[in-house]
C-alpha cells in the first residue's frame, strides 16, 4: 500500500500526468517518467538509459525521458499503482509483479528449471506466446512494449547450498510471487517477501539468511559482502516487461509513438545483448572479491535440485493457468 506521503506525491504527479493527455503541440515536451528499482549499472539500468537516449533522438526532442533508478520514486509494491494512476508513465517491473495485479499467467516465467538457456527463452519472449501474455495487461490499463532480460538466478546464503536439504529452515528473501514462494517451500526454506531496496540491510542484520538473484543484481547491491556462500544454480529466470500507462500511450501522436517504438526495439536488443555479459562480469568480480565462496552444481546435485522442484510446476498449474503453461512448454518443444 502507498503511504500517506506517497499518496500526496501521487496526487500531484497524477495531475501532471493528466496534463500530458493534451496534444503534443500544446506541450514544450512530452515527459516520460521511467521508474525502476535497480541500480543504473545493472542491465536494466543501462537499457533504461539507452532508451532515454534513443527516444529523445528518434522523436527529435519532442519527448523528455526522465529515468529514476534505485527506487528513487517508488518501491516494488508502489510502482505498479503509480503507473496505473499516471504518476509515472513507464516501468520495467520483474515479470513476477503481474501476479499480484491479477495476471498470474506471467508467473510461468518463475517456474524453476523451465528455461534451459537464452535460446529457449527467446522462443517465448519473441514469439506468439510472449505477445499473448503482454496483451493480457490491456484490461489493467497497461500496454506491454517489450521483454528485457536480467538473467538466470543463483542462490546465496551464509551457509553452503549444495543439495536441497541445505535449505531446510533458512529464511530466504523472495519477491512477491506465489511460484517462487512454492519453490522455496519445496526446498524446505521459509520464504520472506521483501522489497528489493531492503534486501542488503536484511541480509546484513540477519533478518533473512539468503536470497536468489542474477549475479548483476547481487553484485551491484553488494550482497556478496553479506553472503558467505552462493551456488551458481541457474535454476530460474528473472526478466522484466517494459510497460506504459495505456491511456498515456494511446493519447500520443502516432508519429511520436512510432519514434518511441523504434527506440524501444533498439533498446531491447541492447538490453538483451548485455544481460549475459553483465552477469558474467559480475560473477567474476564477486569471485575475485573473495567474500563469497561460489559453488557450481555437479550433474548429480543439479538432478537432485530438478527433482525437488519439479512438483512446483503441477502445484502452480491452477494459479498460472494450465493452458499458459502448456503454451510455453509447447513453444519450447517440451
N, C-alpha and C positions, 0 to 999 in steps of 0.2 A: 504494500500500500504506500501511496505517496504521503510524505509528511506534510504538516501544515505549511511549512516554509516552501516545500516543493510545489504544493498546490498553488501557492501565491505566485510563484515563479511561472507555473504553467498558465495561470490566468493571463498574465501579461504576455507570455510568449504566444499563447493561442491567439490573442488579439493581433499580434504581429503576423502570425501565420495566415489569419483570415484576410489580412490586407494584401497578401500575395495572390489572392484569388482574382484580383482585378487584372485587366490586360497588361501584358509586359510593357507596352508602350507607355503606360502611366507610371511606371516604376523606373528609377535610375538603375537599379539592379534587382534581379531575382535572387533572393538569398536562399541557399540550401544549407541548413544546419545539419551536419553529418556527425552524429554522436556515436561513440563506441567505447568499450570498457577496457581495452588493452593498450599496451604501450605503443608509441609511434614507431619503434624499431622492430615490431613484430611484422609478420607477413600482412596481416590485416591493416596495421597502421601504415605501412608503406604503400599498400594498394589504395587506401583512402587518400593518401597524399597524391598518388599518381592520378586518381580520378579527379581530384581538385584541379590539378594542373591541366589535364586534358579537357575537362568540362569547360573551364574558363576559356581555353583556346578555341574549342570547337563551337562555342556559342558567341564568339567574337566579343567576349567581355560582358555579354548580357546577363550572365549568371555569376554569382559570387558564392563559391562553396566554402563554408566555414567548418573545419574539422575540429572536433572536440574529443581527444583521446582520454584514456585513463579515468573513465567515469567522472570527468570534469562537470558534466551536466547531470547525468542520471546514472544510478546503479542498475544492475541487472534487472531487478524486479520493477523498476520505474520506467525504463526507457520505452518499452512497448506501449504503455499507456500514453506516454508523452507523444509518441508518433501518431497514435490514433486521434489524440486531441489536437494535433497540429502544432505542438510546441517545438518539435523538430520535424524536419522533412525526410530525413534519410537515416537508416540504421543498417548495421550488418550483424545482427544477433546470431549466436550459435543456433543450429537447427533445433536443438532441444527446447529452445524458448517458445516454440509454437505449440507445444503440448498444453501448457497452462492457458494458452489463448483459445484452446478448443479445437486445434487442428493437430490431433495426435499422430496423424499419418507421418509427420516429419520425424517422429521418434524412431522410425525404421532405420535412420542413419546411426542411431545409438546402439543398435544390436551388436553384441560382441562377435568379432570374427566374421562379419558378413561380407566385408570387402577384403579381398586378398592383397590388393595393391591399388595404385593410382589408375592403372588401365581399367581395372574392374569398376572403380568408382566413376570414371568418365562415362561408362555405358549408361549410367543412371543420370548423373547431373547434366550431361549434354544430350540426353535423349528424350523421348516422349514421356517417360515416367517422371523425370525431373520437372518438365513443363507442367505436367498434370498436377504435381504437388504445389507448385507456385500458384497455379490457378485457384487452388482452394483458399487462398488468402483474400481473394477479392471480396468475399462476403464480410470480411472483418475490416474493410476499409483500407486494405493494404494491397499494393501492387508489388509483386516479386520481380526483380530485374535480373538477378544472376546468382550463381553459387561461387563462393570463394573458399579455397582450401585453407585450413590451418595445418592439419597434418594428422598423422596417426599417433595415438597416445601411448605414453609409458606410465607405469605405476611407480610411486615413490612413497617411502615411509622411513621411520627411524629404526627399522629392523629389516633383515633380508626378506625378499618376496620372490621365492623361487617356485614354490608349489602352492596350490590353493589353500592348504591348511595354514600357511603363513599369514593369511589374512584374518584368521579367527579372532574376533573381538576388537580388531583395530577400528578406530573411528576415522572413517575416510570421507573427506570433503567431496561433495559432488555438486554439479549444477542441478537445477531443478529439472529432473527427468525421471519419470517412473521406470523407464527402461534401465537407466544407469543405477537407480535405486535397487531394482531387481537384480542387476548384475552384482552389486556389492553384497546383497543378501545371499546370493548364490555362493559367494566366496566365504560367507560367514563373517563378513565385516559389518560394521554399523554405519550406514550412510548418514552423512550430515550435510543438508543443503545449506549453502553459504554463498554470498556474493563474492565474485572473483576478486574484488578490491580488498576483501578482508582476509584472504587466504594466507598471505605471508605471516601476518601477525598471529593468526590462529595456529599455524604450524610452529611458529617461534615460541609461543606460550604453552603449547601442548593441548590447546582446546580440541584440536584434531591431530591424529597421528600421521596421516598421509593423504595423498590425493592422486589424481590422474591428470595428465596434461600432455600436449605435444611438447617436445623439448624447447621450442622457441618461447612458449608461454612460461615454462618453468624457469628458463634462464633469464628472460627479461624482467621477471618479477623476483629474481634472486632467491627462488625457493630452494635451489641447491645449497644455499648457505644454511638452511634449517632442515635439511633432509639428508640423512646419512646413507641411505640406500635407495636405489632405483633399478627397475627392471625394464629393459627395452622389449616390451611385450607386443607393441603394435596391435593391441587387442581391439581397439576401437578407433573410429574416425571422428575428428572434430572439424566441422566445417561451418560456414556461415551462408546465410541468404541475404543478399543486399536488397533492401526493401524501401519503398517510399510510401508516403501518405497518398492514398488513391485520389482523393479529391484534388490535392495539390497537383499531382502528376497529370490527371485528366484535364486540369484547367490551364496547362501550359500551352503556349503557342506551338503548333506542330513542328515548326522549324527549330525552335529551341529544344523540344523534346527529341527530335532527330539527332541534334548535336550531342545531347546528353546520352542517348542510346549508343552512339558511336564511341563516346568517351568511356562508357561503362564496358562495352565489348573489349576495348583495348586494355582497360584497367583490369578486367577479369583475366585476360590472357597473361598479363604481367603478374597478377596475384598468384595464379596457379603455377606459373613457372618458377617463382622464387620460393614458394612454400617449402618444398622439399630441400632446397639448397639452404634456406634459413634454419630449418630444423637440424640438418646435418651439421651445420656450423655450430649451432647452439649445443648440440650433444658433445661435440669435440671440445668446445670451450669449457663445459662443465666437467668433463673428464680431466682436462688439463688443470682445472682449479683444485681438484683433489679433495674437495669437501664431501663429495658423494661417491660411493662405490657403486658402479654400474654393472649389471648382470645381463648377459644375453641368454635367452632361454635355449636350452638344448631341445632337440626334437622330441625327446621323451617328456620334458617339462611342458613344452608347448601343447602336446597332445593332452596332457592332464588338464591344462587350462581350458582347452577347447571342450573337453568332455564335461568339465564342471559348469561351464557357461552355456552349453547347448540348450538346456531346458528353458533358458530365458526367451528364446525365440518362440516357443509354443506358449509360454506363460503370458507373453505380451501380445499374442495374436488378436485377442478380442479388443484390447485397447487401441493398438495401432490400426488394426483392420487386416483381416486375413487376406483380403483382395490386394491391399497395398503391398504387403509382404510378398505375396505371390508375384505381383507385377515386378517388384525389384529383383527377386530371385530369378524370374523369367528373363529379365534383361541381362542378368549375369550368367545365364545358362546353368543355373543350379537346379 
